[in-house]
Amino acid sequence: MIYLASVSSIKDVKPAESKHPRHLNIIFDSNDGIVESIVEFDTDESAQDWRRELLGAFHPSEVMYSNATK
């Protein structure tokens, strides 16, 4: 099934999986209830960028901390 979700409906982004670096596992609220879905990107880098941006929107202190430790 294909879902169309607005950013405001996203509840969480699951941790990255090393076996699927181009995938984002996103949990969001839909008309069917809470749904977990996979979004696949063309490159590892674009998936990483989107993950960082989404996590920054939901958990800014975690992103700031992870950037400070690099």
Residue pairs with C-beta under 8 A, 6 or more apart in sequence:
3 28
3 30
3 35
3 37
5 26
5 28
5 30
5 37
7 54
7 57
9 28
9 29
9 30
10 26
10 27
10 28
10 54
10 58
11 27
11 28
11 29
11 34
12 26
12 27
12 58
13 24
13 25
13 26
13 27
13 51
13 54
13 55
13 58
14 24
14 25
14 26
14 27
14 36
16 47
16 48
16 51
17 23
17 25
20 38
21 44
21 47
21 48
22 40
22 41
22 42
22 43
22 44
22 46
22 47
23 38
23 39
23 40
23 41
23 47
24 38
24 39
24 41
24 47
24 50
24 51
24 54
25 36
25 37
25 38
26 36
26 37
26 38
26 39
26 54
27 34
27 35
27 36
27 37
28 34
28 35
28 37
29 35
39 50
40 47
41 47
41 50
52 63
55 62
55 63
56 63
